Amino acid sequence: MLGLYLNIILFCAGVIALILGISFFVKDNDTKYFGGYAAVFGMLTFCTCTGYAVMGLSPNQKYIFIPRIIGLYGIDSFLLAEFAFTLSEMKAKKVTEYICYAVGDLYILLDLIIFGRSASIKYIRYEYHTAYEHIISGAYLFHYSYITIIVIILMIFGIKWYKSKVLTRDKRFSMGVVLVNFVLLFVSIPEMFHLDFAKKYPTFLYCFGIFVIYISIWFLFKHHISFTPTVKNVSQEIFYAVDVPIIIFSTDGKVNLFNPCAKNTLQVPEDENQNLRTLFTLSDVETLRLLALSRQGKAVHKETKIKATGQPCTLSYSVKFDDAGEPFCVICSVLPKSENSK
């Protein structure tokens, strides 16, 4: 039964990796560079985990080589993609990158042909899962020499990448990416010592190791882009620092948020729920009309007065929409009439 559970875990891990990669790419629009790599890593982790999981779950040995090829392609390509990311971060010359990609792609192709063919292994069907043992030692050696070489290269170039960085956050990020690759070393220990677990479940540890590496890189990406100057990262600072009164209210007119400048200019009380009528000299009809226009998603410019001071001002509305295309809040900047007329 353990083999069944382990392969189900691998399959779920692959699906989770794919979802995380796609969500990163879709949601973080300002960081397409990291989002693109997160999606690629997620897709390759999905191929690795689900490929070998389907192989382990399949009782039919006639077509079992297909999911195994997919899993093998996933793990080989994942490491090459990681090397490509490292070269990109090091600002390597394009010629150097293309040569490395060509050599890596050729090695992967040969690995799929030599180690991926059914003749190189013997499938063993247990009660609840399928495993395999190596027949041709040369094919086994060819595959693991690729894994060993590219991991060593990742370590060497990763250290160079770390040394090339000046800022502490960049050094921490690069070192984090380098260190997570030691997971592959740890998961290879059972096979190195010919433990029974590695013989009976030969793909689980490597596949789960790739998943752990991907999750670690995903979180490293997330943490690193939080210090990238994007609209998402600096918008809060702008909101609190800008010397323009800004209030945010819902489509029913209730004020949800205001910046320090708005609090001072509008003289907003501390312990009172605010709405448009309490802040500005708007009639019921004017308030209802403005809210109706905001619900329709229309921008509004309305001249009125600040209720606390009587100062003339212009309200400039910008409507924010949700994922369904419906307005959920209104961003309003309050411009004093004297400034607006300049």
N, C-alpha and C positions, 0 to 999 in steps of 0.2 A: 504493500500500500504506500510505502514511503516514496517510491518512484513516481507514483501517480500524483501525490501531493506536491512533490518537488517540481514536476513538469507543469502543473497548474500554476504554481507560484511563478515560474519562469514566464509563462504565457501572460499572466496578469502584470508582471513587471514590464514586459515589452509593451503592452497596451498603455500602461501608465507613462512610460518614457515617451511614447508617440504623442500622447495627449499633452504632456508637459512641454514638449518641443513646439508643437503647433500653437499652444496657448501663448508661449513666450513670443513667438514670431508675430502673432496677431495682435496681442495686447500692447507690446512695447514698440509702437510704431516709430518712435524717435531713435531707436537703436537697432536698425535693420541688420547691421553688421553682426552683432552678438545674437540677435534673434535668428538670423540665417544659420549660423553655426549651431545654435541650440536646436533648431529644427532638424538639421542634418544629423547631428549626434543622436537626437531622439529617434529618427527614422532608422538609423543603423543599429541602435540598441534594440529597437523593435524587431528588426530582421534577425539579429543574433538570438534574442531570447525566444521569440515566437517560432523561429525556424527550428531551433533545437528542441523546443517544447513539443511542437507537432511531431517531430521525428521520434521523440521519446514516448509520445502517446499513441503513435500509429502501430497497429499490429501487422499491417500489410508491408512486407519488406520489398515488394516489387517496385513501388514508387517512393520509397522512403528516402531515396537519395536526393529528391527534389527539395524538401524542407532542410535537409542537411546542407545542401549547397547554399541555400539562402542564409542559413545561420553562419556558415563559414565565410561567405561574402561579407556578412555584417561585421564580424569580429575583425577581419582583415582590413576592411574599409574604415572602420571606426578608428583604428590606430593610425591609418594614413591620414584621415581627416584631422586627427589631433595634431599630427606633424604639420599639416598644411596650416592649421591655425597658429601654431608656434612660429612658423616661418613668416606668416602674415604679421604677427605681433612684433617680430624682429625687424620688420621692414626690409626683408630680403629682396634682392634683385629679382625681377620677373623671370629672367632667364634661368636663374638658380631654382626658382619655384617650379617652373615648367619641367626642368630636367628631373627634379626630385619626384614630381607627380608622374612623369612618364616611367621612371624606373619602378616606382611603387605600384603603379597600375599593371605593369608587365609582370611583376612578382606576384601580385594578387591573381592575375590571369593564370599564371603557371601553377600557383598553389591550388586554384580551383580545378585545374586539369589533373595535376599529379596527386594531391592529397584528397581532392574532392571526389575522385572516381570511386565507384563501389568496390573495385578490386583491391583497393588499398586497406580496406578494413573488413571485419566480419561482424555482421549484426547478430546480437544475442537478445532473444526475447525472454524476458522474465514474466512473472505472472501479471504484473500491472504496468510494466514499462519496457521500452526497448533501449538497449545500450549497444556498445560495440567495442571490439578490441582490435588493435593494430596488427596487420598482417605484413605489409611491406615496410620495413624499418626505414628505408630511404625516403619514402613519402612522408612518414612521421617526422623524420629529421628535417626535411625540407620545410615543412610547415612551421615547426617550432624554432627553426633557425630564423625564419622571417619574424616571428613574434619577438624573439630575443633581440635580434638586430635592431628592429624599429623601437623597442622599448629603451635600449641603450642609447640610440640616437635621440630619442625624446628627452632622456635625462641630460645628455650632453648639451643639446641645443636649449633645453629648458634652463640650465644653469647659465648659459650665455645670455639668454633672454632676461633672466633675473639680474645679471650684472649690468645689462644695458639700461636698466631702469633707474631713474633718479628719485622719483617720489616714493614714499613709504607704501602708499596704497597700491601702487603698481608693482612694487617688489613683493608685497604680500600676495597679490593676485597671481603673479607668475609662479611664486614658490608653491602656492596652493595647488595650481594645476600640475606642477611637477610631482609633488608629493603624492597626489591621489593615484598616480600610476604604480606606486608600490603595492597597490591592492593586487595587481596581477602577480607580483612576486609571492604574496602571501597565499593566494588561491592555488598556486602551482606546487606548494609544499607537499600536500597529500599525494600528488602524482609522482613527485620526485622520490618519495619514500615508499612508493608502491602500496599505499594503504588500500584496504578493501573498499572503502567508500569511493575512492577515485576510480577503482576498477568497475564498480557496479553502477556508478553515476558519473561517467567521464565528462559530461558536458555541463553539469549544473554549476560547479564552482566557477568555471571560466565565464559562463554567461552571467551569473549573478555578480561576478566581479566587474564585468563591463557595465552592468546596471548601476552598481555602487559608484563607479567612476563617473558615469553620466550624471547621476543625481548630485554628486559632489560638484561637478563642473557647473551644473545648472544653478546651484546655490551660489557658487563663486561668481558666475555671470550676473546673477541678480544683485548681489552685494556690490559688485564692481560698478555696474551701471548706475547705482544710486548716487555715485559721485561724478557721473558724466553730466556736463552742462546741457540738459535738455529742457524743453518747456515743462515737462512733468516735474522735473526735479527743482526748478527754480521758481515755478509759479507761486508756491506758497510764500517764498521770500519776497517776491514782487508784491504780492497781495498785502503783506504787512508793512512793507517799506515804502511803497509808492505814496507820494504826497497828493493823492486824489481820493476823495471819499468814495468808497465802494461798499454797496450793500447787496446781499444775496437773499432773495425771498422766493417763497414757493408760489405756485400759480393761484393760490387763494389769498395772496397778499400778506402772509405772515413772514416777518423777517427772520431768517435763520442764522445769518452771519453778517458781520460788518468789520471792516478793518479799523485800526486805531485812528486813522485820519477821519473816518466817518463818525466814529464815536465822539471825537472832539468837536467836529464841525456841526454835527446835528444835535450835540449835547444829549446823547442817549442815556436815559436813567439805567441804573444798575439792575434793579429788581423789578422790572416791568416787561411783560411781553409786548413786543413792538410789531406794528404793522404800518402800512402806507399812510393811513389816516392819522396815526399818532405822531408821525415824523414830518408830514408835509400838509400844507393847507389844500387838500384835495376834497372835493365834494363826494358824496356817495356815488353820484352818476359818473364823475370822472374816474373814480377808483374802479368801479365796475367795468367801465369801458377799457381802461388800461389792462385790467386783468383778463378781459375777454380777448383783447388783441394778443396778449402774451400766451394765452392758451392756444391761439391759432398759430403761434410761432412767428409772429410779426414783430419786427423791431419798432421801438417807439421813442420819440423825442417829445418830452412834455415840459412846458414851462410852468413853474409853480413857485412856492416859497417854503423855506424851512420853518417849521412851526415854532421851534424854540427861539429863533432869532429874528424871524421875519425877513431874512435875506433872500432876494430873488435867486433862483437857480434853475438849471435845466436838467431834467432826468433823462439819461440816455440808457435805454434797455437793450440787452442782448440776451436772447433766449438760448438755453442749453437743452439739448435733446437727449433722450435715452436711446438704448439699442433698438427700440421699436419705432424710433422716429417721432416720439411724443414728447412734448416739453415737460421737464420735471423741475426746473428752477429758472429764475431770471436774475441775471447779473446787471446791476444798475450802478452807473457812475453818476455822481452828483457834481455838476459843474456850476460854480457860482456865476451869476449872470455877467459880472464884470469880466471874468476870465473868458467866458464863452463868446463875448462880443469882440475880443481882441483879434 
